[in-house]
Amino acid sequence: MTREIELGVDASAEALHEAAELLDTLSGAGFIQAIADGRVPEFSDIGDYIGQAVRSAEPGRVEIAWTPEDKLCNPGGVVHGGYIAMILDNAVCMAASSTCDRFMPMLTLNLNVDYLRSVRAGRAYTVTGTCLHPGGTRMVSNALITDADGRPVAQASASVIPNKAFAR
């Protein structure tokens, strides 16, 4: 199970079977870390499309590297706020999922975003998600995007709930 597998939705049947086994055995943080380590394929192409790469996960905290491309820019030449909200949403949901005994995708109940500085295509950002309240039904998480100099560019707070469609 420690062998590297190809990432992406086009992963082999063997890789998907291995991912399913890990889904049933690893904690939420462990499963997210397995994605970061390349041991589990991404579930969709969204991460590739927006330029995110999971770096690390521990219970209650995830870190994502983000390098947005020009295709995410609005006519003004900066990254569209909707994509900024999307990466923040990914971080708050993964932070909540990282607190679970087994990985469980989250559904966002609300997402409050503060845009602090413009986000530029081609630049590297760090997105950190932190779960503040890993409740039994409703969870509360925060996320922060920082630039290469450590300056905050956007932040979000959210309430999320486990997606029961994935209950095992």
Legacy VTK file of the C-alpha trace (Angstrom):
# vtk DataFile Version 3.0
C-alpha trace
ASCII
DATASET POLYDATA
POINTS 168 float
0.000 0.000 0.000
2.952 2.363 0.147
3.516 2.307 -3.607
2.962 5.575 -5.475
-0.143 5.703 -7.653
-1.090 7.916 -10.545
-3.188 10.918 -9.560
-6.299 12.052 -11.376
-9.775 10.867 -12.184
-8.307 8.566 -14.853
-6.590 6.420 -12.207
-6.472 2.677 -12.810
-8.999 0.306 -11.269
-6.203 -1.040 -9.045
-5.359 2.471 -7.803
-9.019 3.206 -7.096
-9.363 -0.092 -5.203
-6.302 0.786 -3.123
-7.777 4.245 -2.434
-11.038 2.638 -1.295
-9.111 0.425 1.130
-7.309 3.455 2.542
-10.633 5.287 2.819
-11.868 2.521 5.108
-8.724 2.326 7.242
-7.200 5.806 7.584
-8.394 8.681 9.741
-9.634 11.811 8.009
-6.244 13.492 8.435
-4.468 10.303 7.356
-6.508 10.050 4.173
-5.923 13.715 3.271
-2.203 13.216 3.940
-2.310 10.171 1.630
-3.638 12.492 -1.097
-0.743 14.885 -0.388
1.718 11.972 -0.551
0.324 10.783 -3.900
-0.937 7.490 -2.451
-4.573 8.313 -3.220
-5.911 9.752 -6.479
-7.834 13.009 -6.431
-11.602 12.511 -6.646
-12.063 15.165 -9.316
-10.107 17.450 -11.619
-11.118 20.586 -9.704
-7.847 20.732 -7.770
-5.840 20.536 -10.989
-8.078 23.086 -12.685
-7.669 25.718 -9.976
-4.005 24.897 -9.258
-4.240 23.444 -5.755
-2.001 20.772 -4.259
-2.568 19.399 -0.764
0.716 19.707 1.141
-0.067 18.333 4.585
-2.792 17.325 6.997
-3.072 16.672 10.690
-6.198 16.490 12.826
-7.859 19.907 12.606
-5.407 21.477 10.145
-4.600 21.232 6.441
-2.189 23.109 4.242
-2.669 23.583 0.509
-0.248 25.058 -2.017
-2.069 27.224 -4.557
-0.742 28.675 -7.779
-3.670 30.053 -9.782
-3.330 30.351 -13.567
-4.429 33.090 -15.958
-7.593 31.137 -16.828
-8.912 32.015 -13.343
-8.593 35.780 -13.881
-11.429 38.226 -14.376
-11.304 40.950 -17.065
-9.380 43.144 -14.609
-6.444 40.718 -14.664
-6.739 39.402 -11.109
-8.022 36.039 -9.899
-11.826 36.044 -9.781
-13.282 36.089 -6.276
-15.286 32.953 -6.989
-12.084 30.929 -7.393
-10.678 32.459 -4.219
-13.873 31.398 -2.428
-13.547 27.915 -3.956
-10.025 27.311 -2.610
-11.085 28.667 0.799
-14.108 26.335 0.756
-11.851 23.380 -0.082
-9.621 24.261 2.879
-12.414 24.658 5.447
-14.032 21.400 4.355
-10.759 19.443 4.417
-9.905 20.911 7.834
-13.233 19.622 9.184
-12.770 16.250 7.446
-9.328 15.934 9.012
-10.932 15.666 12.468
-13.026 12.593 11.589
-12.188 9.007 12.545
-12.590 8.159 8.841
-12.507 10.603 5.934
-15.931 12.134 5.292
-16.549 14.781 2.607
-18.247 17.901 3.940
-21.154 20.024 2.747
-20.848 23.773 3.270
-23.727 25.424 5.125
-22.278 28.924 4.885
-19.014 30.503 3.779
-18.069 34.050 4.775
-15.145 35.441 2.772
-13.055 38.543 3.355
-10.960 39.638 0.354
-7.939 41.549 1.666
-5.535 41.880 -1.288
-5.654 41.002 -4.952
-4.608 37.493 -5.952
-2.393 37.285 -9.041
-2.055 34.415 -11.477
1.273 32.612 -11.539
2.159 33.450 -7.950
2.445 30.906 -5.151
0.070 31.084 -2.195
-0.447 28.979 0.913
-3.957 28.135 2.054
-4.293 26.941 5.639
-7.533 25.472 6.924
-8.200 25.053 10.645
-11.173 23.352 12.259
-12.230 25.389 15.303
-15.211 23.258 16.342
-15.279 19.594 15.299
-18.865 19.095 16.436
-20.869 15.917 16.076
-23.158 17.408 13.447
-22.100 20.966 12.648
-18.440 21.896 12.359
-16.839 25.351 12.163
-13.602 25.989 10.277
-11.500 28.937 9.176
-9.143 29.279 6.220
-6.449 31.814 5.400
-4.623 32.473 2.138
-1.170 34.010 2.474
1.224 35.173 -0.228
4.908 34.255 -0.512
5.751 37.039 1.960
3.306 35.665 4.537
0.796 38.494 4.052
-2.887 37.524 4.267
-4.773 37.982 0.993
-8.138 36.429 1.906
-9.785 34.584 4.751
-12.985 32.686 5.339
-15.046 31.163 8.100
-17.576 28.434 7.460
-20.026 26.002 8.969
-19.991 22.560 7.397
-21.694 19.219 7.964
-20.626 15.691 7.030
-22.058 14.525 3.728
-24.073 11.516 4.920
-24.224 10.161 1.365
-20.666 8.943 2.022
-21.385 7.394 5.451
-19.885 3.939 5.921
LINES 1 169
168 0 1 2 3 4 5 6 7 8 9 10 11 12 13 14 15 16 17 18 19 20 21 22 23 24 25 26 27 28 29 30 31 32 33 34 35 36 37 38 39 40 41 42 43 44 45 46 47 48 49 50 51 52 53 54 55 56 57 58 59 60 61 62 63 64 65 66 67 68 69 70 71 72 73 74 75 76 77 78 79 80 81 82 83 84 85 86 87 88 89 90 91 92 93 94 95 96 97 98 99 100 101 102 103 104 105 106 107 108 109 110 111 112 113 114 115 116 117 118 119 120 121 122 123 124 125 126 127 128 129 130 131 132 133 134 135 136 137 138 139 140 141 142 143 144 145 146 147 148 149 150 151 152 153 154 155 156 157 158 159 160 161 162 163 164 165 166 167
